[in-house]
Amino acid sequence: MNAPEPGHMVRAACPHDCPDTCAMQVIVQAGRVLRVQGDAAHPTTHGALCTKVSRYAERTYHPERVLQPLKRIGPKGSGRFEPVRWDEALNDIAARLKAIAARDPQAVLPYSYAGTMGLLQGESMSARFFHKLGSSRLDRTICASAGGEALIATYGAKVGMHVEHYADSKLILIWGSNSIASNLHFWTFAQAAKRAGAKLVCIDPRRTETADKCHEHLALLPGTDGALALGLMHELIRNDWLDHDYLNRHVQGWPALRERALQWPAERAAAVCGLPVEQLISLARDYGTTQPAAIRLNYGMQRARGGGNAVRLIALLPCLVGAWRHRAGGLLLSASGWFAPVRDEFALQRPDLLAGRSPRIVNMSTIGDDLLREASPDFGPRIEAVVVYNSNPVAVAPQSRKVVEGFAREDLFTVVLEHFLTDTADMADYVLPATTQLEHLDVHTSYGHTYALINEPAIAPLGQTKPNTQIFRELAARMGFTDACFADRDEALARAAFKPEWVDFDALRARGWVKLALPDAPFAEGGFPTPGGKVLADAPGLGVPDYVPSYESRASAPELAQRYPLAMISPPARNFLNSSFVNVKSLRDIEGEPLLEIHAEDATARGIVDGTVVRVFNDRGSYRCSCRVSIRARPGVVNGLGIWWRKLGLDGRNVNELTHQRLTDIGRAPSFYDCLVEVEAALP
C-alpha cells in the first residue's frame, strides 16, 4: 500500500474578534483540512492557537453547517425552513429590497459586526452595496466604541505599545482583561516578564483565570475603574511620583487634571471601588516607583455608563510617570489606529456611491428599541428590512426580549448570511450560506499587534456556500447596480486593501504577514497623533475626565438596589468568543451549561447551594441557569458567563435578557456590565 501523500500548507489568519489576530497554517490533504495550527515564525503567534481556533476545522465541517439557501416556511423563530435555489433566493430578496427602497431606502438596515475581522468579508462589497442603495447606516458600537473614542480623544488615535515589548516590563497592570481566555498571546509576553522578575497585577471585578496567575488582584466594583484611576493619580501627586518634564512638554491640560485628581484621596476612591485603601496605596507606590511600567487595558472595563471617562483617565496614567519614555512602558488598549494610514478604506468601501446622500444612522446597540419604533420625523421611516451578516444580534444585543420582539415582526423582512442556524437565523425570511475562513480569501489588520496578514482559501467552498463578497456582488447585479466596482473580484479587493507604500501585497502573500514600520517607543518624546502632538487631558468638547457613576449600582440607584441588590457582569465564557463556537460540541462540552457565579456570602443569604438552578431577574426580564458558588465572584457581584445562544438556555433565554440599552458616556456604546439583578432558587 502506498503511503498517503503529505498534506500541503496554506497560509491563513484567524478572523475572529480577538486582539491576537493569529497567523495560521492550514494543512490540507486531498481537498480536506487535516489541521489548523499557529505559524511558529510569526512573532506574536509563535506557533500557538487558542483552544477555540485550534478546532476551526471542526467548525467548518460541522454537521449542522448551513450549506444551501433556506427560505422560511414556519413562524418567525421556529427555525423551520426549506431549501431553495440561489437564483430564487436572490431574485426574491432583490425584489423585496427594491420595493422597500422605492418608498425610502433608509427603511433598509444592514446589521453586521466582527463575525469576521477580515477587510474583504467584513465591509468591502457589502459596504459598496449599502452605499449604492442609500440604506440606513449602522453605528457599530456594540463592543469597543466607548474605549476607542476615549482613546482617540486622549491620544489622537487608537494607538499604543507593541505587544511584544511587555516581555521587558517590570510592572504590568492587566486592567479589565481575562488575558488567558481572550488575549492569550499577550499573556505569553506577560509570563516572560514575570519569569524575569516583573510584578503582575490584575484589576477586575471577577477573580479570573488571569487573576489566579497574577501576584495581586484588585476586585473592584463594576463601573468604578475611573475612581480607581483618580485615586492612583492622587497618590502619585501626593508623593511626587511624577515625571514633571514629560507632563510639562507632552500633556495638554495637566493643571486641570491635577486639580481633579486632588479631589480623590485614596480613602474616597477606595470606598467607591469597594477596595481596601491599603491596596490602592500599594498599587500607586508600585506604579510610581517602578520603571518600565505597562498597562494592558481591555474592553471589559468600558462596558458601564462611565466607561469612556474611565478609559481617558487610565490612558493618562502612563503620562504622569513618564512610562512612555520606555518601549516596555505605556499602555495598549487598541493598536488599530496604527493601520489607519495603511488601509485604503475608500477603495474598499466606496463611500462615493452615496452620491451626496446622508442616510440616517442607527445604533446597533439599541436595535431592540429601533426595530419597534414607528416612523417619525425624528427617527425617519420604520425599519422594514434588515440584512444581517457577521453578527447574531438576537443573542448578543442588549435587552434581548425587545430584540426578539423586533425581529419577530411579521412585516419585517430579514435576510441572514450565516454558517449555522443561530438565534438570529431562526428569525430570518432567508438564510444565505456563507463560507468560513478556510474557504475564502481575505486580508487582516489587528487591534492587538502591528502585523498585516493574509488568509488564503485552503479548500473549496462546501456545498453551495459563497463568500460574503460574492453574495453582495450577485445581489447588486439583481438590484441593477451597474457601477464597475461591483464586478471587482476578491483578489482585486485584496490588492486594493493596503496602500502599497506600507504593505507590498506580493510580499504579504509570500510570507503570510508583514510588520508595519513603526518605532519601538513611539511616544518617548511625545509626538502623539493629536493636532498639537500632545496628550489631551482636557479634550475639546469633553473637558477633563471624571468618574461617572453607573446607571445601576447601590450608590447611584439606591431605591433600585433595594429590589435588585446584586451587580451583574456578563464576561465571556472561556471557550466561546461572543456567540461564536457555542455550537461546537467539543467546546460546549468543556463549558457544560449556562452558568452564574455567586459568592458564598450572597448564596448563603439566599439559601442557594452550589449546583442549584437559579432564577436571575430584574424589571427587564429573567432567565434560569445553573449556579456555581465560587471565589470568582466578589461579594455583591454575580458573573453571568456568556454568550450562550438563547435556544441552548434552560428556558430559551440568555444573560442579555437582563441587560439594558442605555449608552455609555462616550462612544454611544452599550453598558452591559452596568446592571442590577436579584437571584433566587428557581422553582422546579
C-alpha positions as CSV (number, residue, x, y, z in Angstrom):
1,M,0.0,0.0,0.0
2,N,1.3,3.4,-0.9
3,A,1.9,5.9,1.9
4,P,-0.6,8.8,1.9
5,E,0.7,12.0,0.3
6,P,1.8,14.5,2.9
7,G,-0.5,17.5,3.3
8,H,0.3,20.9,1.9
9,M,0.3,24.1,3.9
10,V,-1.9,27.1,3.2
11,R,-1.2,30.5,4.9
12,A,-4.2,31.8,6.9
13,A,-5.2,34.3,9.6
14,C,-7.6,34.0,12.4
15,P,-10.7,36.0,11.6
16,H,-12.3,36.4,15.0
17,D,-12.8,39.4,17.3
18,C,-9.7,39.0,19.3
19,P,-6.6,41.2,19.6
20,D,-4.2,38.3,18.8
21,T,-5.2,38.0,15.1
22,C,-3.1,34.9,14.8
23,A,-1.1,33.9,11.7
24,M,-2.2,30.3,10.9
25,Q,-1.1,27.4,8.8
26,V,-3.8,25.1,7.4
27,I,-2.7,21.6,6.5
28,V,-4.7,20.2,3.6
29,Q,-4.7,16.8,2.0
30,A,-6.9,15.7,-0.9
31,G,-9.0,18.8,-0.6
32,R,-9.8,18.4,3.1
33,V,-8.4,20.2,6.1
34,L,-6.3,17.9,8.3
35,R,-5.5,20.5,11.0
36,V,-5.1,24.2,11.7
37,Q,-2.0,25.4,13.6
38,G,-0.2,28.6,14.5
39,D,2.6,30.0,12.4
40,A,5.7,29.5,14.5
41,A,7.6,32.2,12.6
42,H,5.0,34.9,13.3
43,P,6.5,36.9,16.3
44,T,3.2,37.2,18.2
45,T,1.5,33.9,17.3
46,H,4.7,31.9,17.8
47,G,3.0,28.7,16.8
48,A,0.3,28.6,19.4
49,L,-3.5,28.9,18.9
50,C,-6.2,29.1,21.5
51,T,-8.4,26.1,22.2
52,K,-11.3,27.6,20.2
53,V,-9.4,28.3,16.9
54,S,-7.3,25.1,17.0
55,R,-10.6,23.4,16.4
56,Y,-11.6,25.5,13.5
57,A,-11.8,22.6,11.1
58,E,-14.5,21.1,13.4
59,R,-16.5,24.2,13.0
60,T,-16.1,24.3,9.2
61,Y,-17.1,20.6,8.9
62,H,-19.8,20.8,11.5
63,P,-22.8,18.6,10.6
64,E,-25.2,21.4,11.2
65,R,-23.5,23.8,8.8
66,V,-25.9,25.6,6.5
67,L,-24.8,24.6,3.0
68,Q,-27.7,25.8,0.8
69,P,-30.0,28.8,0.7
70,L,-33.0,28.4,3.0
71,K,-36.5,30.1,2.9
72,R,-38.7,30.3,5.9
73,I,-41.8,28.2,5.9
74,G,-42.8,28.3,9.6
75,P,-43.4,31.1,12.1
76,K,-40.6,33.5,12.8
77,G,-38.3,32.0,15.4
78,S,-39.4,28.4,14.7
79,G,-36.3,27.6,12.7
80,R,-38.5,25.9,10.0
81,F,-37.0,26.4,6.5
82,E,-37.0,24.7,3.1
83,P,-34.0,24.7,0.7
84,V,-34.3,27.0,-2.4
85,R,-32.1,27.7,-5.3
86,W,-29.7,30.6,-5.2
87,D,-31.4,32.3,-8.1
88,E,-34.8,32.1,-6.4
89,A,-33.5,33.4,-3.1
90,L,-31.5,36.3,-4.6
91,N,-34.3,37.3,-7.1
92,D,-36.9,37.4,-4.3
93,I,-34.5,39.3,-1.9
94,A,-33.7,41.9,-4.6
95,A,-37.4,42.4,-5.5
96,R,-38.3,42.9,-1.8
97,L,-35.4,45.4,-1.2
98,K,-36.3,47.3,-4.4
99,A,-39.9,47.7,-3.4
100,I,-38.9,49.0,0.1
101,A,-36.2,51.3,-1.4
102,A,-38.7,52.8,-3.8
103,R,-40.5,54.1,-0.8
104,D,-37.4,55.1,1.2
105,P,-34.1,53.2,1.1
106,Q,-33.4,54.2,4.7
107,A,-36.1,51.6,5.7
108,V,-33.4,49.0,4.9
109,L,-30.8,48.4,7.6
110,P,-27.5,46.5,7.4
111,Y,-26.5,44.8,10.7
112,S,-23.0,43.5,11.0
113,Y,-20.1,43.4,13.3
114,A,-17.0,41.3,13.8
115,G,-18.1,37.8,13.0
116,T,-15.1,38.1,10.7
117,M,-12.5,40.9,11.1
118,G,-11.4,40.5,7.5
119,L,-11.4,43.6,5.4
120,L,-13.0,41.8,2.4
121,Q,-15.6,39.6,4.0
122,G,-16.3,42.3,6.6
123,E,-17.0,45.6,5.0
124,S,-16.0,45.8,1.3
125,M,-18.5,44.7,-1.2
126,S,-21.3,44.9,1.4
127,A,-20.4,48.5,2.2
128,R,-20.5,49.3,-1.6
129,F,-23.9,47.6,-1.8
130,F,-25.5,49.6,1.0
131,H,-23.8,52.9,0.0
132,K,-25.3,52.5,-3.5
133,L,-28.7,51.6,-2.1
134,G,-28.7,54.6,0.3
135,S,-29.8,52.4,3.2
136,S,-29.6,53.5,6.8
137,R,-26.1,53.4,8.1
138,L,-25.2,51.3,11.1
139,D,-23.3,52.8,14.1
140,R,-21.1,49.8,15.0
141,T,-20.8,50.3,18.7
142,I,-21.5,47.0,20.4
143,C,-18.0,46.1,21.6
144,A,-15.4,48.8,21.6
145,S,-16.6,52.3,20.7
146,A,-16.6,53.8,24.2
147,G,-12.9,52.9,24.8
148,G,-12.0,53.6,21.2
149,E,-13.4,57.1,21.1
150,A,-12.0,57.8,24.5
151,L,-8.5,56.8,23.3
152,I,-8.9,59.0,20.3
153,A,-9.9,61.9,22.5
154,T,-6.8,61.4,24.6
155,Y,-4.0,60.2,22.3
156,G,-5.5,61.3,18.9
157,A,-5.8,57.7,17.6
158,K,-6.2,54.1,18.8
159,V,-2.5,53.5,19.3
160,G,-0.3,52.1,22.0
161,M,2.6,49.9,22.9
162,H,3.9,47.0,20.8
163,V,2.6,43.8,22.5
164,E,6.0,42.1,22.2
165,H,7.6,44.7,24.5
166,Y,5.6,43.7,27.5
167,A,8.2,40.9,27.9
168,D,10.6,43.6,29.1
169,S,8.2,45.4,31.5
170,K,8.9,45.4,35.3
171,L,5.3,46.0,36.3
172,I,2.2,45.1,34.3
173,L,-1.3,46.1,35.2
174,I,-3.8,43.9,33.4
175,W,-6.9,46.0,33.6
176,G,-10.3,44.7,32.6
177,S,-9.0,41.7,30.7
178,N,-9.0,38.0,31.3
179,S,-5.9,37.6,29.1
180,I,-5.6,33.9,29.4
181,A,-9.0,33.5,27.8
182,S,-9.2,36.5,25.5
183,N,-5.6,37.7,24.7
184,L,-3.5,34.5,25.0
185,H,-0.5,35.8,23.2
186,F,-0.2,38.9,25.3
187,W,-0.2,36.6,28.2
188,T,2.8,34.8,26.8
189,F,4.8,38.0,26.9
190,A,3.4,38.9,30.4
191,Q,4.6,35.4,31.6
192,A,8.1,36.1,30.2
193,A,8.2,39.4,32.1
194,K,7.0,37.6,35.3
195,R,9.8,35.0,34.9
196,A,12.3,37.9,34.6
197,G,11.0,39.4,37.9
198,A,8.1,41.6,36.9
199,K,5.1,42.1,39.1
200,L,1.7,41.3,37.5
201,V,-1.5,43.0,38.9
202,C,-5.0,42.1,37.7
203,I,-7.7,44.7,38.1
204,D,-11.1,43.1,37.5
205,P,-14.4,42.6,39.5
206,R,-14.1,38.8,38.7
207,R,-11.3,36.6,40.0
208,T,-10.5,35.3,36.5
209,E,-8.1,32.6,35.5
210,T,-5.7,35.5,34.8
211,A,-6.1,36.9,38.3
212,D,-5.2,33.5,39.6
213,K,-1.8,33.7,37.9
214,C,-1.0,37.4,38.9
215,H,0.8,38.5,42.0
216,E,-2.1,40.6,43.1
217,H,-5.8,41.0,42.3
218,L,-7.9,44.2,42.8
219,A,-11.5,43.0,42.8
220,L,-13.1,46.5,42.4
221,L,-16.9,47.0,41.9
222,P,-18.1,47.1,38.3
223,G,-18.0,50.6,36.7
224,T,-15.7,52.1,39.3
225,D,-12.4,52.0,37.2
226,G,-12.4,55.8,36.8
227,A,-12.5,56.3,40.5
228,L,-9.5,53.9,40.9
229,A,-7.5,55.8,38.3
230,L,-8.2,59.1,40.0
231,G,-7.2,57.6,43.4
232,L,-4.0,56.4,41.9
233,M,-3.3,59.8,40.4
234,H,-3.9,61.4,43.8
235,E,-1.3,59.2,45.4
236,L,1.2,59.8,42.5
237,I,0.8,63.6,43.0
238,R,0.9,63.5,46.8
239,N,4.1,61.5,46.8
240,D,5.6,63.4,43.8
241,W,6.0,60.2,41.8
242,L,5.7,62.2,38.7
243,D,7.7,62.9,35.6
244,H,7.3,66.7,35.6
245,D,9.3,67.1,32.4
246,Y,7.1,64.7,30.4
247,L,3.9,66.3,31.8
248,N,5.1,69.8,31.0
249,R,6.2,69.0,27.5
250,H,3.7,66.4,26.3
251,V,0.4,66.7,28.2
252,Q,-2.1,69.5,27.4
253,G,-4.4,70.3,30.4
254,W,-2.3,68.8,33.1
255,P,-3.0,71.6,35.7
256,A,-6.8,71.0,35.4
257,L,-6.3,67.2,35.6
258,R,-4.2,67.7,38.7
259,E,-6.9,69.7,40.4
260,R,-9.5,67.0,39.5
261,A,-7.2,64.2,40.9
262,L,-6.6,66.1,44.2
263,Q,-10.3,65.7,44.9
264,W,-9.9,62.0,45.0
265,P,-7.8,60.9,48.1
266,A,-7.2,57.2,48.4
267,E,-9.8,56.8,51.1
268,R,-12.6,58.2,48.8
269,A,-11.5,56.3,45.8
270,A,-11.2,53.0,47.7
271,A,-14.6,53.4,49.2
272,V,-16.2,53.9,45.8
273,C,-14.4,50.9,44.4
274,G,-15.1,48.7,47.3
275,L,-11.4,48.1,47.9
276,P,-9.1,48.2,51.0
277,V,-7.4,51.6,51.0
278,E,-4.1,49.9,51.6
279,Q,-4.4,48.0,48.3
280,L,-4.9,51.2,46.3
281,I,-2.0,52.9,48.1
282,S,0.3,50.0,47.5
283,L,-0.6,49.8,43.8
284,A,0.1,53.6,43.4
285,R,3.5,53.1,45.1
286,D,4.4,50.2,42.7
287,Y,3.3,52.2,39.7
288,G,5.0,55.4,40.8
289,T,8.3,53.8,41.6
290,T,8.8,51.0,39.0
291,Q,10.0,51.5,35.5
292,P,9.2,50.5,32.9
293,A,5.6,50.1,33.9
294,A,2.9,49.0,31.4
295,I,-0.9,48.8,31.4
296,R,-2.7,46.2,29.2
297,L,-6.2,47.7,29.2
298,N,-9.1,45.8,27.6
299,Y,-12.7,46.5,26.8
300,G,-14.4,44.8,29.8
301,M,-14.0,47.9,32.0
302,Q,-15.6,50.3,29.4
303,R,-19.0,48.4,29.4
304,A,-20.5,50.7,32.0
305,R,-22.0,54.2,31.9
306,G,-18.7,55.9,32.7
307,G,-16.6,53.6,30.6
308,G,-15.4,56.3,28.2
309,N,-14.2,58.6,31.0
310,A,-12.6,55.7,32.7
311,V,-10.5,54.9,29.6
312,R,-9.4,58.5,29.3
313,L,-8.3,58.5,32.9
314,I,-6.4,55.2,32.7
315,A,-4.8,56.3,29.4
316,L,-3.4,59.4,31.2
317,L,-1.6,57.4,33.9
318,P,1.5,56.5,31.8
319,C,2.0,60.2,31.1
320,L,2.1,61.1,34.8
321,V,5.1,58.7,35.5
322,G,6.8,59.1,32.1
323,A,6.2,55.4,31.2
324,W,6.1,56.3,27.5
325,R,9.8,57.0,27.6
326,H,10.4,53.3,27.5
327,R,9.5,50.8,24.8
328,A,8.3,48.5,27.6
329,G,6.3,51.2,29.2
330,G,3.0,52.9,28.4
331,L,-0.4,51.3,27.6
332,L,-2.2,49.2,25.0
333,L,-5.9,49.1,24.5
334,S,-6.0,49.1,20.7
335,A,-3.4,49.1,18.0
336,S,-5.9,49.6,15.2
337,G,-5.0,53.2,14.8
338,W,-1.6,52.3,13.5
339,F,-3.3,50.8,10.5
340,A,-5.3,53.9,9.7
341,P,-2.8,55.2,7.1
342,V,-2.2,51.7,5.9
343,R,-5.7,50.7,4.9
344,D,-7.4,52.1,1.8
345,E,-11.0,52.1,3.1
346,F,-12.2,54.4,0.3
347,A,-11.0,51.9,-2.3
348,L,-12.7,49.0,-0.5
349,Q,-15.9,50.6,0.7
350,R,-16.5,53.3,-1.9
351,P,-18.5,55.9,0.1
352,D,-18.7,58.0,-3.0
353,L,-21.5,55.7,-4.1
354,L,-23.7,57.6,-1.6
355,A,-23.6,60.4,-4.2
356,G,-24.1,63.1,-1.7
357,R,-26.8,61.4,0.4
358,S,-26.5,61.3,4.2
359,P,-28.8,58.5,5.3
360,R,-29.7,58.3,9.0
361,I,-27.5,56.4,11.4
362,V,-29.0,53.6,13.6
363,N,-27.1,52.4,16.7
364,M,-26.7,48.7,16.7
365,S,-26.8,48.7,20.5
366,T,-30.4,50.0,20.5
367,I,-31.7,47.6,17.9
368,G,-34.3,46.3,20.3
369,D,-35.9,49.7,20.6
370,D,-35.3,50.7,17.0
371,L,-37.0,47.7,15.4
372,L,-40.1,48.6,17.4
373,R,-40.2,52.3,16.5
374,E,-42.8,53.7,14.3
375,A,-41.9,56.2,11.6
376,S,-41.4,59.7,13.0
377,P,-39.8,63.0,12.0
378,D,-37.0,62.3,14.5
379,F,-36.4,58.7,13.7
380,G,-37.3,58.6,10.0
381,P,-39.1,55.6,8.3
382,R,-39.9,52.5,10.1
383,I,-37.3,49.7,9.6
384,E,-38.8,47.4,7.0
385,A,-35.8,45.2,6.2
386,V,-32.7,44.0,8.0
387,V,-29.7,42.3,6.3
388,V,-27.6,40.6,9.0
389,Y,-24.1,39.3,8.3
390,N,-21.1,38.7,10.6
391,S,-23.4,39.1,13.7
392,N,-26.0,37.4,15.8
393,P,-28.0,40.3,17.3
394,V,-30.8,38.2,18.8
395,A,-28.2,36.6,21.1
396,V,-25.6,39.4,21.6
397,A,-27.6,42.7,21.6
398,P,-28.7,44.1,25.0
399,Q,-32.2,43.7,26.4
400,S,-32.9,40.8,24.2
401,R,-36.6,40.5,24.9
402,K,-37.1,43.6,22.9
403,V,-34.6,42.4,20.2
404,V,-36.6,39.2,19.8
405,E,-39.9,41.1,19.7
406,G,-38.5,43.4,17.0
407,F,-37.2,40.5,14.8
408,A,-40.4,38.7,15.3
409,R,-42.4,41.4,13.4
410,E,-44.3,39.7,10.6
411,D,-43.8,42.9,8.5
412,L,-40.0,42.9,8.9
413,F,-38.1,41.3,6.0
414,T,-35.0,39.7,7.4
415,V,-32.0,38.2,5.4
416,V,-29.2,36.5,7.4
417,L,-25.8,35.4,5.9
418,E,-24.6,32.6,8.2
419,H,-22.8,29.4,8.8
420,F,-25.4,28.0,11.2
421,L,-29.0,28.4,12.3
422,T,-28.2,30.8,15.1
423,D,-30.9,32.6,17.2
424,T,-30.9,35.4,14.6
425,A,-31.1,33.0,11.6
426,D,-34.1,31.4,13.2
427,M,-35.9,34.7,12.8
428,A,-35.0,35.2,9.1
429,D,-37.1,35.0,6.0
430,Y,-34.0,33.9,4.1
431,V,-30.7,32.3,5.3
432,L,-27.9,32.5,2.8
433,P,-25.0,30.1,3.4
434,A,-21.6,31.9,3.8
435,T,-18.1,30.5,3.6
436,T,-15.9,30.2,6.7
437,Q,-12.3,31.5,6.9
438,L,-10.9,28.2,5.5
439,E,-12.9,28.7,2.2
440,H,-12.3,32.3,1.1
441,L,-9.6,35.0,0.5
442,D,-9.2,37.8,3.0
443,V,-6.7,40.3,4.4
444,H,-6.5,41.4,8.0
445,T,-5.2,44.1,10.3
446,S,-5.1,43.7,14.1
447,Y,-6.1,45.7,17.2
448,G,-3.6,43.9,19.3
449,H,-0.4,43.9,17.3
450,T,1.1,45.7,14.3
451,Y,1.2,43.0,11.6
452,A,-0.9,42.8,8.4
453,L,-1.9,39.3,7.5
454,I,-3.4,37.4,4.5
455,N,-5.8,34.5,4.6
456,E,-5.7,32.2,1.5
457,P,-8.6,29.9,0.8
458,A,-7.5,26.4,1.9
459,I,-10.4,24.4,0.5
460,A,-13.2,24.9,-2.0
461,P,-16.5,26.2,-0.5
462,L,-18.5,23.4,1.0
463,G,-21.9,22.7,-0.5
464,Q,-23.4,25.9,-2.1
465,T,-21.7,28.3,0.3
466,K,-20.4,31.6,-1.1
467,P,-18.2,34.3,0.4
468,N,-20.0,37.5,1.6
469,T,-18.3,39.4,-1.2
470,Q,-19.8,37.1,-3.8
471,I,-23.3,37.2,-2.2
472,F,-23.4,41.0,-2.3
473,R,-21.8,41.0,-5.8
474,E,-24.7,38.9,-7.1
475,L,-27.3,40.7,-5.2
476,A,-26.0,44.0,-6.6
477,A,-26.4,42.7,-10.1
478,R,-30.0,41.8,-9.4
479,M,-30.6,45.3,-8.0
480,G,-29.5,46.8,-11.3
481,F,-26.3,48.3,-9.8
482,T,-24.1,48.6,-12.9
483,D,-21.1,50.5,-11.4
484,A,-17.9,48.8,-12.5
485,C,-16.8,48.4,-8.8
486,F,-19.4,45.7,-8.3
487,A,-17.5,43.5,-10.7
488,D,-14.3,43.6,-8.7
489,R,-13.1,40.1,-7.8
490,D,-11.8,39.2,-4.4
491,E,-8.1,39.3,-5.4
492,A,-8.6,42.9,-6.8
493,L,-10.2,43.9,-3.4
494,A,-7.3,42.3,-1.5
495,R,-4.7,44.1,-3.6
496,A,-6.6,47.4,-3.0
497,A,-7.0,47.0,0.7
498,F,-3.5,48.2,1.7
499,K,-1.6,51.3,0.4
500,P,1.4,49.9,-1.4
501,E,3.9,52.3,0.3
502,W,3.0,50.5,3.5
503,V,2.3,46.9,2.5
504,D,3.7,45.1,-0.5
505,F,0.9,42.7,-1.4
506,D,3.2,40.1,-3.1
507,A,5.5,40.1,-0.1
508,L,2.4,39.7,2.1
509,R,1.2,36.8,0.1
510,A,4.6,35.1,0.0
511,R,5.1,35.2,3.8
512,G,1.6,35.5,5.2
513,W,2.2,38.6,7.3
514,V,4.1,41.9,7.2
515,K,5.1,44.0,10.1
516,L,4.4,47.8,9.9
517,A,7.5,50.0,10.0
518,L,6.9,51.8,13.4
519,P,9.3,53.0,16.1
520,D,9.8,50.8,19.2
521,A,9.0,53.5,21.7
522,P,6.6,55.7,19.6
523,F,5.9,58.4,22.2
524,A,9.2,58.6,24.1
525,E,9.4,62.2,23.0
526,G,5.7,62.9,22.7
527,G,4.6,63.2,19.1
528,F,1.1,61.8,19.8
529,P,-1.3,61.8,16.8
530,T,-3.2,64.8,18.1
531,P,-3.3,68.2,16.3
532,G,-0.5,69.6,18.6
533,G,1.3,66.3,19.2
534,K,0.3,66.3,23.0
535,V,-1.8,64.0,25.0
536,L,-5.1,65.7,25.7
537,A,-6.0,65.7,29.4
538,D,-8.5,68.5,28.7
539,A,-10.1,67.4,25.4
540,P,-12.1,69.7,23.2
541,G,-15.8,69.2,23.8
542,L,-15.2,66.7,26.6
543,G,-13.2,68.7,29.2
544,V,-11.2,67.0,31.9
545,P,-12.2,63.4,32.5
546,D,-14.0,62.5,35.8
547,Y,-15.6,59.4,37.4
548,V,-19.1,58.9,36.1
549,P,-21.2,56.6,38.3
550,S,-23.1,53.6,36.8
551,Y,-26.7,53.8,35.9
552,E,-27.4,50.9,38.2
553,S,-25.5,50.5,41.4
554,R,-26.1,50.6,45.1
555,A,-24.6,54.1,45.2
556,S,-26.2,55.6,42.2
557,A,-29.6,53.9,42.3
558,P,-30.3,53.0,46.0
559,E,-34.1,52.5,45.5
560,L,-33.5,50.1,42.6
561,A,-30.8,48.4,44.6
562,Q,-33.4,47.7,47.4
563,R,-35.1,45.4,44.9
564,Y,-32.1,44.2,42.9
565,P,-29.1,44.3,45.3
566,L,-26.6,42.4,43.2
567,A,-24.5,43.9,40.4
568,M,-24.1,41.6,37.4
569,I,-21.4,41.5,34.8
570,S,-21.5,39.1,31.9
571,P,-17.9,38.3,30.8
572,P,-17.4,35.7,28.0
573,A,-17.1,32.1,28.8
574,R,-13.5,31.0,28.3
575,N,-14.3,28.6,25.4
576,F,-16.6,30.9,23.4
577,L,-16.0,34.1,21.6
578,N,-19.1,36.3,21.9
579,S,-21.7,33.8,20.4
580,S,-19.2,32.1,18.1
581,F,-18.2,28.5,18.8
582,V,-21.2,27.9,21.1
583,N,-22.4,25.2,18.8
584,V,-19.0,23.4,18.6
585,K,-19.8,20.4,20.7
586,S,-16.3,19.8,22.0
587,L,-16.1,23.4,23.3
588,R,-19.6,23.4,24.6
589,D,-18.9,20.2,26.5
590,I,-16.0,21.9,28.2
591,E,-18.2,24.8,29.3
592,G,-21.0,22.5,30.3
593,E,-24.0,24.8,30.6
594,P,-25.0,28.4,31.1
595,L,-23.7,29.4,34.5
596,L,-23.9,32.1,37.1
597,E,-21.1,32.6,39.6
598,I,-22.0,33.9,43.0
599,H,-20.0,34.5,46.2
600,A,-20.7,32.3,49.2
601,E,-22.0,35.2,51.3
602,D,-24.6,36.1,48.7
603,A,-25.5,32.5,48.1
604,T,-26.0,31.7,51.8
605,A,-28.2,34.7,52.3
606,R,-30.5,33.4,49.6
607,G,-30.5,29.7,50.6
608,I,-28.6,28.8,47.4
609,V,-26.1,25.9,47.2
610,D,-23.7,25.0,44.5
611,G,-25.3,23.5,41.5
612,T,-28.8,24.9,42.2
613,V,-30.8,26.1,39.2
614,V,-31.4,29.8,39.9
615,R,-33.6,32.5,38.5
616,V,-31.8,35.7,37.8
617,F,-34.1,38.6,37.3
618,N,-34.8,42.4,37.2
619,D,-37.5,44.6,35.8
620,R,-36.4,43.8,32.2
621,G,-36.8,40.0,32.5
622,S,-35.4,36.8,33.9
623,Y,-33.5,33.7,32.9
624,R,-32.7,30.4,34.6
625,C,-29.3,28.8,34.7
626,S,-27.1,26.7,37.0
627,C,-25.4,28.5,39.8
628,R,-21.8,28.0,41.0
629,V,-20.8,29.2,44.4
630,S,-17.3,30.5,43.7
631,I,-14.5,32.7,44.8
632,R,-14.5,34.0,41.2
633,A,-17.4,36.3,42.3
634,R,-16.8,39.0,44.8
635,P,-19.5,39.8,47.4
636,G,-22.3,41.9,45.9
637,V,-21.4,40.9,42.3
638,V,-22.6,37.9,40.2
639,N,-21.0,36.8,37.0
640,G,-23.4,35.6,34.3
641,L,-21.0,33.9,31.8
642,G,-21.9,34.5,28.2
643,I,-22.8,34.5,25.4
644,W,-24.8,31.3,25.0
645,W,-27.3,31.0,22.2
646,R,-30.7,31.7,23.6
647,K,-32.0,28.4,22.2
648,L,-29.5,26.5,24.3
649,G,-30.6,28.1,27.6
650,L,-32.9,26.3,30.1
651,D,-35.8,28.5,29.1
652,G,-34.8,29.8,25.7
653,R,-33.1,32.9,27.0
654,N,-29.6,34.1,27.9
655,V,-28.0,36.7,30.1
656,N,-28.9,39.6,27.7
657,E,-32.5,39.2,28.8
658,L,-31.4,41.3,31.8
659,T,-29.1,44.0,30.2
660,H,-30.4,47.4,29.1
661,Q,-30.0,49.6,26.1
662,R,-28.7,52.8,27.8
663,L,-25.5,54.0,26.4
664,T,-22.0,55.0,27.7
665,D,-20.8,58.5,28.3
666,I,-18.6,58.5,25.3
667,G,-18.9,56.4,22.1
668,R,-22.7,55.6,22.2
669,A,-21.8,52.0,23.4
670,P,-23.8,49.6,25.4
671,S,-23.3,49.3,29.1
672,F,-23.6,45.5,29.5
673,Y,-21.8,45.5,32.9
674,D,-24.0,48.2,34.4
675,C,-26.8,46.0,35.6
676,L,-28.6,45.2,38.9
677,V,-30.3,41.9,39.5
678,E,-31.6,39.6,42.1
679,V,-31.1,35.9,42.3
680,E,-33.3,33.2,43.8
681,A,-33.5,29.4,43.7
682,A,-35.7,28.5,40.7
683,L,-38.9,26.7,41.2
684,P,-38.8,23.1,39.9
